[in-house]
Amino acid sequence: MSKLFESTSIKEMILANRFVRSATWEGLAAVDGAVTQRLIDVQTQLALGGVGLIISGHAYVSREGQAGNWQLGVYSDELIPGLTEMAAAVHTAGGKVALQLAHAGSRAAYRISGLEPIGPSVMETDAGPAGRMMTVEDIKEVTETFARAAARARNAGFDAVQIHAAHGYLLSQYLSPYFNKRKDDYGGIIENRARLLVQVLKAIRKAVGPEFPVLIKLNSEDFLPAGLTVEDMVRAAVMLEEAGIDAIEMSGGTFLSGKNTPSRIGKQDPEAYYEAAAEKFKLEVSVPLMLVGGIHTIETAERLVALETADYISLSRPLIREPALVNRWKSGDRRSALCISDSGCFKPVFEGKGVYCVVEEREKRRAGSGHPTE
């Protein structure tokens, strides 16, 4: 049997295989961030489709940290009943689920929350300065906010939590010298820029206990001038390992990186965008690595695991098109994922319709009208 389909464990969490659904903004939560039945249905489909570990879409830990409309929330105890229902539905379907904890930082949607964004520094944008630089008291409050959110996730029955420190969100902003211009203990060298991240991890560990799995998502690099480098990422990962992280997921890029971020649109870049960074990671860090980014074939997934470049294979867009992709591969159908990675699936999210594969919908409409599909 392929190593991809062998059982593994991360702390007390036993996983049926090495496939992970990387956190994906579903855009299906209620206006206040509460769980909806449509959101539960998405998670259930993934569990029934054979995904070993489902990581939820980014759940905002506080109101000023909300990134956008219809985003999942974990900022209040009032949201626990819905979260409990979602976790239970995944378990009933035979899956495991982690809640991703996020704060948007300087890129927060203040037009939605009515609250001023906060970040490591004031962010300069085309429209002018955005947000304000966090004080030491702000840093302490955000740290406690993440810890309270993690406790809610555990109380709701989730199998793990994942700290979102990638893609230009708050903790990613602290790690990146592109965003972080501070001159105090939280800016400058990577040991300082990673300080908040380590403090958040330690606070979460205290809140959830020693055996509950705590994961994190990091950028391999920012693909920005003077942004986070692979070398700094590795150093931050070493610090996280020393502080007790249980697994690290590697991604890359930010909302400002644009075309500098690898992409498979038009098949411009090969699979496994961040493989070279993962190889450097593995030279110095021993905690399990989940690798996301452009993986579309089972052959690539098998090679990454066989060479121990990655311990787990994370997928996002391929599972939007095919929630049962893992079961398809396990059954012996080794065709590449049908996803074309054009990111068209996120356009409906901004329209309030929730994430879905627009290519698949277009093919269905054409098939139903008798016109040939592309």
C-alpha positions as CSV (number, residue, x, y, z in Angstrom):
1,M,0.0,0.0,0.0
2,S,1.2,3.5,-0.8
3,K,2.6,5.4,2.2
4,L,0.1,8.1,1.4
5,F,-2.7,5.9,2.8
6,E,-1.0,4.6,6.0
7,S,-2.3,5.7,9.4
8,T,-0.3,8.3,11.3
9,S,-0.7,10.3,14.5
10,I,0.1,13.8,15.7
11,K,-0.1,13.7,19.5
12,E,-3.5,12.2,20.4
13,M,-4.9,12.7,16.9
14,I,-4.9,9.5,14.7
15,L,-5.2,10.2,11.0
16,A,-6.3,7.6,8.4
17,N,-3.9,8.9,5.7
18,R,-1.4,11.6,4.9
19,F,-3.8,13.9,3.0
20,V,-4.7,17.3,4.5
21,R,-7.3,19.7,3.3
22,S,-5.5,23.0,3.5
23,A,-7.5,25.8,5.1
24,T,-9.8,27.3,2.4
25,W,-12.0,30.4,2.7
26,E,-15.4,28.9,2.1
27,G,-17.4,32.1,2.4
28,L,-20.3,30.1,3.9
29,A,-20.5,31.3,7.5
30,A,-23.4,33.6,8.7
31,V,-22.9,37.3,8.9
32,D,-21.7,37.1,12.5
33,G,-19.3,34.2,11.7
34,A,-21.6,31.5,13.0
35,V,-21.5,28.0,11.4
36,T,-24.2,27.3,8.8
37,Q,-25.6,24.0,7.4
38,R,-23.9,24.7,4.1
39,L,-20.5,25.0,5.8
40,I,-21.2,21.8,7.7
41,D,-22.0,20.1,4.4
42,V,-18.7,21.1,2.9
43,Q,-16.7,19.6,5.8
44,T,-18.8,16.5,5.7
45,Q,-18.2,16.0,2.0
46,L,-14.5,16.2,2.6
47,A,-14.6,13.7,5.4
48,L,-16.7,11.3,3.3
49,G,-14.2,11.9,0.4
50,G,-11.4,10.4,2.4
51,V,-9.4,13.5,3.5
52,G,-7.3,12.5,6.6
53,L,-7.3,15.9,8.2
54,I,-9.6,18.8,7.4
55,I,-8.4,22.2,8.3
56,S,-11.3,24.7,8.5
57,G,-11.3,28.0,6.7
58,H,-9.6,30.8,8.6
59,A,-11.7,31.6,11.7
60,Y,-11.2,35.1,13.1
61,V,-10.3,35.2,16.8
62,S,-11.5,38.7,17.4
63,R,-13.8,41.2,15.7
64,E,-11.1,43.6,14.7
65,G,-9.3,40.7,13.1
66,Q,-12.0,39.8,10.6
67,A,-10.8,39.5,7.0
68,G,-14.0,39.5,5.0
69,N,-17.7,38.8,4.7
70,W,-19.1,35.3,5.5
71,Q,-15.9,34.3,7.3
72,L,-16.0,31.7,10.1
73,G,-15.6,33.1,13.6
74,V,-14.3,31.8,16.9
75,Y,-14.3,35.1,18.8
76,S,-17.1,34.4,21.2
77,D,-18.5,31.6,23.3
78,E,-21.8,32.1,21.6
79,L,-20.3,30.5,18.5
80,I,-19.4,27.3,20.2
81,P,-22.7,25.4,19.6
82,G,-22.3,25.8,15.8
83,L,-18.7,24.8,15.9
84,T,-19.6,21.8,18.0
85,E,-22.1,20.7,15.4
86,M,-19.6,21.1,12.6
87,A,-16.9,19.1,14.5
88,A,-19.4,16.4,15.3
89,A,-20.6,16.1,11.7
90,V,-17.0,15.5,10.6
91,H,-16.5,12.9,13.2
92,T,-19.7,11.1,12.2
93,A,-18.5,11.0,8.6
94,G,-15.3,9.4,9.8
95,G,-12.9,12.4,9.6
96,K,-10.7,14.6,11.8
97,V,-10.9,18.4,11.8
98,A,-8.7,21.2,13.0
99,L,-9.9,24.8,13.4
100,Q,-7.6,27.4,11.9
101,L,-7.2,30.5,14.1
102,A,-6.6,33.7,12.3
103,H,-6.3,37.5,12.7
104,A,-6.1,39.6,9.6
105,G,-4.0,42.3,11.2
106,S,-3.5,45.4,9.0
107,R,-5.5,43.9,6.2
108,A,-8.6,43.5,8.4
109,A,-12.0,44.5,6.9
110,Y,-12.7,47.6,9.0
111,R,-15.6,48.5,6.8
112,I,-17.3,45.3,8.1
113,S,-16.2,45.4,11.8
114,G,-16.1,49.2,12.2
115,L,-12.9,48.7,14.1
116,E,-9.5,50.1,13.3
117,P,-7.1,47.5,11.9
118,I,-3.9,46.8,13.9
119,G,-0.6,45.4,12.9
120,P,3.1,45.4,13.6
121,S,3.5,48.7,11.8
122,V,1.3,51.1,9.9
123,M,0.8,49.6,6.5
124,E,1.2,51.9,3.5
125,T,-1.3,51.3,0.7
126,D,-2.3,53.0,-2.5
127,A,-5.2,54.6,-0.6
128,G,-2.9,55.8,2.2
129,P,-1.8,54.5,5.6
130,A,-3.8,51.5,6.9
131,G,-4.3,50.7,10.6
132,R,-2.1,51.5,13.5
133,M,1.0,50.1,15.1
134,M,0.2,47.7,17.9
135,T,1.2,48.6,21.5
136,V,2.7,46.1,23.9
137,E,-0.8,46.0,25.5
138,D,-2.3,45.2,22.1
139,I,0.2,42.4,21.7
140,K,-0.7,40.9,25.1
141,E,-4.4,41.1,24.3
142,V,-4.0,39.5,20.9
143,T,-2.0,36.7,22.4
144,E,-4.7,36.0,25.0
145,T,-7.3,36.2,22.2
146,F,-5.7,33.4,20.3
147,A,-5.5,31.3,23.5
148,R,-9.2,31.9,24.2
149,A,-10.1,30.9,20.7
150,A,-8.1,27.7,20.9
151,A,-9.8,26.8,24.1
152,R,-13.2,27.3,22.4
153,A,-12.1,25.0,19.6
154,R,-11.1,22.3,22.0
155,N,-14.4,22.7,23.9
156,A,-16.3,22.4,20.6
157,G,-14.7,19.0,19.9
158,F,-12.1,19.9,17.3
159,D,-9.2,17.5,17.0
160,A,-6.6,20.2,16.7
161,V,-6.0,23.9,16.1
162,Q,-3.8,25.5,13.4
163,I,-2.3,29.0,13.9
164,H,-2.5,31.0,10.7
165,A,0.9,32.7,10.3
166,A,1.0,32.8,6.5
167,H,-0.3,34.8,3.5
168,G,0.2,38.3,5.0
169,Y,-2.2,37.9,8.0
170,L,-1.2,39.4,11.3
171,L,1.3,36.8,12.5
172,S,2.8,36.6,9.0
173,Q,3.1,40.4,9.0
174,Y,5.2,40.2,12.2
175,L,7.5,37.6,10.6
176,S,8.0,39.7,7.5
177,P,10.3,42.7,7.4
178,Y,8.2,44.0,4.5
179,F,5.4,44.6,6.9
180,N,7.2,44.8,10.2
181,K,9.2,48.0,10.6
182,R,9.3,47.9,14.4
183,K,12.4,48.9,16.4
184,D,11.5,47.2,19.7
185,D,11.7,43.6,20.8
186,Y,9.2,42.5,18.1
187,G,11.1,43.9,15.1
188,G,14.4,43.6,13.4
189,I,16.1,40.2,13.5
190,I,14.0,37.1,12.9
191,E,14.3,36.1,16.6
192,N,12.4,39.3,17.4
193,R,10.0,39.1,14.5
194,A,9.0,35.6,15.6
195,R,8.6,36.5,19.2
196,L,4.8,37.1,19.0
197,L,4.3,33.9,17.2
198,V,6.2,31.9,19.9
199,Q,4.2,33.7,22.6
200,V,0.9,32.9,20.9
201,L,2.0,29.2,20.7
202,K,2.9,29.1,24.3
203,A,-0.4,30.8,25.4
204,I,-2.4,28.3,23.3
205,R,-0.5,25.4,24.7
206,K,-1.3,26.6,28.2
207,A,-5.0,26.9,27.3
208,V,-5.4,23.5,25.6
209,G,-3.0,21.3,27.5
210,P,0.1,19.3,26.6
211,E,-1.6,16.5,24.5
212,F,-3.9,18.6,22.3
213,P,-2.3,19.0,18.8
214,V,-1.3,22.6,17.9
215,L,-0.3,23.1,14.3
216,I,0.9,26.2,12.4
217,K,0.9,27.5,8.8
218,L,3.9,29.4,7.7
219,N,5.1,31.0,4.5
220,S,8.1,29.4,2.8
221,E,8.8,33.0,1.7
222,D,6.8,36.1,0.9
223,F,7.8,36.7,-2.7
224,L,8.1,40.4,-1.9
225,P,11.1,42.7,-1.9
226,A,12.6,42.6,1.5
227,G,10.0,40.1,2.6
228,L,10.3,36.9,4.6
229,T,13.1,34.6,3.2
230,V,13.4,30.8,3.2
231,E,16.3,31.2,5.6
232,D,14.3,33.2,8.1
233,M,11.4,30.8,7.7
234,V,13.6,27.9,8.7
235,R,14.9,29.8,11.7
236,A,11.4,30.6,12.8
237,A,10.4,26.9,12.4
238,V,13.4,25.9,14.6
239,M,12.1,28.3,17.3
240,L,8.6,26.9,17.0
241,E,9.9,23.4,17.3
242,E,11.8,24.4,20.5
243,A,8.5,25.9,21.8
244,G,6.6,22.7,21.2
245,I,4.7,23.0,17.9
246,D,3.3,19.6,16.7
247,A,3.3,20.1,12.9
248,I,4.0,22.9,10.4
249,E,2.2,23.5,7.1
250,M,4.3,25.3,4.5
251,S,2.7,27.7,1.9
252,G,3.9,30.9,0.4
253,G,3.1,34.4,-0.8
254,T,0.9,37.2,0.5
255,F,-2.0,39.3,-0.8
256,L,0.5,41.7,-2.3
257,S,2.8,39.2,-3.9
258,G,0.8,39.0,-7.2
259,K,2.5,37.3,-10.1
260,N,5.6,36.7,-8.0
261,T,3.8,33.8,-6.3
262,P,4.1,30.5,-8.1
263,S,1.1,29.5,-10.1
264,R,-0.1,26.6,-12.3
265,I,-2.4,28.9,-14.3
266,G,-1.4,28.1,-17.9
267,K,0.9,25.4,-16.5
268,Q,3.6,28.0,-15.9
269,D,5.1,26.4,-12.8
270,P,5.7,22.8,-11.9
271,E,3.9,21.0,-9.1
272,A,5.0,21.4,-5.5
273,Y,5.9,25.1,-5.6
274,Y,7.7,25.1,-2.3
275,E,9.6,21.8,-2.6
276,A,13.0,23.4,-2.5
277,A,12.1,25.3,0.7
278,A,10.8,22.1,2.2
279,E,14.1,20.4,1.5
280,K,15.9,23.2,3.4
281,F,13.3,23.0,6.2
282,K,13.9,19.2,6.6
283,L,17.6,19.7,7.1
284,E,17.0,21.6,10.4
285,V,13.5,20.8,11.6
286,S,12.2,17.4,12.7
287,V,8.5,18.1,13.4
288,P,6.1,16.8,10.7
289,L,5.8,19.0,7.6
290,M,2.6,19.4,5.7
291,L,3.3,20.8,2.2
292,V,0.7,22.7,0.1
293,G,1.0,24.4,-3.3
294,G,0.3,23.1,-6.8
295,I,0.2,19.4,-6.0
296,H,-2.1,17.8,-8.6
297,T,-0.9,14.2,-9.1
298,I,-0.6,11.2,-6.9
299,E,2.8,10.6,-8.4
300,T,4.1,13.9,-7.0
301,A,2.5,13.3,-3.7
302,E,4.0,9.8,-3.4
303,R,7.5,11.1,-4.4
304,L,7.4,13.9,-1.8
305,V,6.5,11.5,1.0
306,A,8.9,8.7,-0.2
307,L,11.8,11.1,-0.2
308,E,10.7,12.5,3.2
309,T,10.5,16.0,1.7
310,A,7.0,16.2,3.3
311,D,5.2,14.1,5.8
312,Y,1.7,15.2,4.7
313,I,0.3,16.4,1.4
314,S,-2.0,19.4,1.7
315,L,-4.5,20.3,-1.0
316,S,-6.9,23.2,-1.4
317,R,-8.3,24.0,-4.8
318,P,-8.2,20.4,-6.0
319,L,-10.6,19.5,-3.2
320,I,-13.0,22.3,-4.2
321,R,-13.4,20.6,-7.6
322,E,-13.2,17.0,-6.2
323,P,-14.0,16.6,-2.5
324,A,-13.6,12.8,-3.0
325,L,-10.2,13.1,-4.8
326,V,-8.5,11.1,-2.0
327,N,-10.9,8.2,-2.3
328,R,-10.6,8.3,-6.1
329,W,-6.8,8.0,-5.9
330,K,-7.1,5.3,-3.2
331,S,-9.4,3.3,-5.5
332,G,-6.8,3.0,-8.1
333,D,-7.9,5.9,-10.4
334,R,-4.6,7.7,-10.5
335,R,-5.6,10.5,-13.0
336,S,-4.4,14.0,-12.2
337,A,-6.8,16.2,-10.1
338,L,-9.3,17.8,-12.4
339,C,-8.7,21.3,-11.0
340,I,-7.1,23.7,-13.4
341,S,-5.9,26.1,-10.6
342,D,-7.3,29.2,-12.1
343,S,-8.7,30.3,-8.7
344,G,-12.1,31.1,-10.3
345,C,-13.6,29.2,-7.4
346,F,-13.1,32.2,-5.2
347,K,-15.1,34.7,-7.3
348,P,-18.4,33.3,-6.0
349,V,-17.2,33.8,-2.5
350,F,-16.8,37.6,-3.0
351,E,-20.4,37.5,-4.5
352,G,-21.8,35.9,-1.3
353,K,-22.4,32.5,-3.0
354,G,-19.7,30.5,-1.3
355,V,-16.8,28.7,-2.8
356,Y,-17.4,26.2,-5.6
357,C,-15.7,25.1,-8.9
358,V,-17.0,27.4,-11.6
359,V,-15.4,25.3,-14.3
360,E,-17.4,22.3,-13.2
361,E,-20.6,24.3,-13.1
362,R,-20.0,25.6,-16.6
363,E,-19.4,22.1,-17.8
364,K,-22.6,20.9,-16.2
365,R,-24.6,23.7,-17.8
366,R,-23.2,23.0,-21.3
367,A,-23.8,19.3,-20.9
368,G,-27.4,20.0,-19.9
369,S,-28.0,22.3,-22.8
370,G,-26.6,19.8,-25.3
371,H,-23.6,22.0,-26.2
372,P,-20.1,20.4,-26.1
373,T,-17.9,21.2,-23.1
374,E,-14.4,22.7,-23.5
